[in-house]
């Protein structure tokens, strides 16, 4: 749910495995409540985090969400 009033965009970060290092993979506009990562490999675990951003700065990150990609 997009409940971050005043947000200009959302920044999506991903890491491979639970011990990897995060890298930015996307920046979305306001009101976007889903993101499809088309660059995943089946059987690999990926973790994601998101933060809101606007001209005044960035929010903190969301809780990490991890999932192993299916076939």
N, C-alpha and C positions, 0 to 999 in steps of 0.2 A: 504494500500500500504506500502510495506517495503521500506522506503527511508532513513533508518538510516545507513549510511555507517560506516563500522568498527564495527558493532554490532556482538556480540558473541551469544546473545540469547535475548528473550523477556520474561518478567515476567508478568503473568496475575494474577490480584487480583480480588476478588469478595466479595460483602457484600449482606446480605439479607435485603431487604427494603432500603429505602433512608436514614434511620437514623442508620443503622447497622455499624459494624466495619469491615474494610477490612481485608481479609486473603489471602495469596498466595495460588492459586489453581493449577498453572501450570507454567512451564518454557519450552519455545519452542525454537527450533533452528532458525537460520537465514533463511530468505526467506519465512517463514510461514506467510501467510496473513489471515488465518482464524483459529478459535479455536472453537470446539464444547464442550460445558459443558454438559455432560451426567448425571450430578447429580442434576438436577433441579426438582422441584416439581410444577406441574401445578397449576396455580392460585397464585403463589408466585412471588413477584417482586424481581429481582436481579439487582445489579449495578456492573459494571466492569470498571477497569482501567488497562492500560498496560504501561510498561516502558521498554526501551532498556537497555542492560547491556553488558559491555565488561571488559577486564582486567584493564582498567583505571577508571572504575566506572559506575554509572548508570545515565541515562537521567532523566529528570523530567517525571512525569506521564502524560498520555494522558488525554483528557477530559473524564469525567465520562459518561458512557452510561448505562441507566437503561431500563428494559423491564420486563413485566409480562409474565411468562412462560405460553404457551398454553397447550392444552390437547394433 
